[in-house]
Amino acid sequence: MTKTNIMILRYSAFVILLLLFPVSTTTAQETKAARLLEGLSRHYRALEPFRITYEITTIHLQDKSSTTATGELLLDGPRYVLKSDASEIYFDGTTLWNYLPDVNEVNVLLPDTSDHSIFADPQQLFSGYEKRYKFHYVGENEADGRRLWVVDLYPYDLNEPYSRVRLQIDERDTTLYTARYFGKDGTHYLMKILTAEHLPEGREEMFRFDPSVHPGVEVIDMRDN
């Protein structure tokens, strides 16, 4: 074999290694991300029904401003109650009630199945990642004395309003620490989980708006009759 042929073989082998290395690395990162996400989902499935309190920061990149608010989420499968200072949203699996306390008004409607925001589909925070995202293990981080695993999610649907979701998962118990949604419009949402607790039972009435609790409430039925 000539020196030229030997050099060609060595160069070919080098190119093959360069091609294979990132593939194997990517596969390992995806495998680790999948394992972490499954652990997170398994934790919260076992906890259901549960209540979490959270802090959410809205970040506007254009003017470098941000606002922070707190809220509460009750979740039992697809059913949920999402409370904040501005509104209370109830969903019993079929009907959605959006109550606005400032004007004592509630809108009754059917959910928009095309809306996959965290406010319209909070269950996505804790499960179903493999159905809607590609995922990638980024590395480790530390915050508030915790060691965190960092996983990035990329939606399959390019029409989603955000380009990426970054999760930070607590290494101690595979619970969600933060979720950051990178909006394509330059607005990001950073949700930080403050507390989580199991509820003794997920009673059906918990997930339905009760007008009797809000005397004088104006009910606006926006469902198609």
URRA-V184238 format. One record per helix or strand of 2 or more residues. SS is the DSSP state (2 for helix, 1 for strand). FROM is the first residue (numbers start at 1). TO is the last residue. If there is no record, write none. Layout:
# URRA-V184238
((SS | FROM | TO) (SS | FROM | TO))
This chain:
# URRA-V184238
((2 | 3 | 47) (1 | 50 | 60) (1 | 65 | 76) (1 | 79 | 84) (1 | 88 | 91) (1 | 95 | 100) (1 | 105 | 110) (2 | 122 | 125) (2 | 129 | 132) (1 | 133 | 143) (1 | 146 | 155) (1 | 162 | 170) (1 | 176 | 183) (1 | 187 | 198) (2 | 204 | 207) (2 | 211 | 213) (1 | 218 | 221))
